[in-house]
């Protein structure tokens, strides 16, 4: 009895079960890679937006620290920061920067804290329904002058 040899028709028939397998695999891998790229781009964008919010908050606090009380400076009593003017200067800086935020003053009037709230508009994640991500930045300043601290 002769053993049949695999010919061209028999090997084609055996491989026919894999038709389209590569296309499905390629589609799945492509979608996964696009998802990873999207997460990397939008994650980096959110980090940059958070860094900007932190920088704006710190600069608003710095601007507030420069709001001295002119009456005491002119009379020579000393240079000290006017807490009300400091808050106003911080809010003015936030307005010029085009951001929303809040400015808080400690009970003793020596520490000013700025919190900036903003949003990052996503590029890739909007495809899955995430249109924006909120970011928050913080900055603070001690409202003191000179090298000695008050007692």
Secondary structure, DSSP 8 states (H G I E B T S, - for coil): -------HHHHHHHHGGGTTHHHHHHHHHHHHHHHHHHHHHHHHHHHHHHHHHHHHHHHHHHHHHT-B-HHHHHHTS---B-HHHHHHHHHHHHHHHT-EEEEEE-TTS-EEEEEEEEEEE-SSGGGGT--EEEEEEEEEEE---SSS---
